[in-house]
Amino acid sequence: MARKPADDTPQTADTKAGTRLANARQDRLKAALKANMARRKAQARAKAQVGSGDAGHETPDNEK
């Protein structure tokens, strides 16, 4: 008997469940990445704001 290639097999409940799990994982990763990027942007904005606010202040190293 000739075997069918793996591509021709119909989807079973296991492969559908695997696809759902893979999609759920991708959705979780996408949400985590989005949250991480938002947090990094907020940190960068805060750092830039603090950096620009300190420009006019003298530090002990600059005093003579």
Secondary structure, DSSP 8 states (H G I E B T S, - for coil): -----GGGS---HHHHHHHHHHHHHHHHHHHHHHHHHHHHHHHHHHHHHHHHHTTT---TTT--
